[in-house]
């Protein structure tokens, strides 16, 4: 789950929401603040196998009409796929 704030627009439709612009969440060496030579989750996990489940990642998506369109530059298994937005319940 990712959170969007006032920097995004919302179409007001709670059943088929659309947010704009795209949502980009990064961690580790994919984060724009990361500098070459800095440690990241990849290097930490290499030195300490099994200690954490954190990974360096990039999740880039559009939410349109209740569908999440994961862009190809994402680093996870859903990259390039579109899936329904799951309900958070009532």
Protein Blocks (a to p, Z undefined) as FASTA:
>chain_A
ZZddfkbccehiaklgcddddddddehjlbmkbcghiacfklmmmmmghkamcdcddddd
ddeehiacddfkbcbfkgoiacddddebZZ
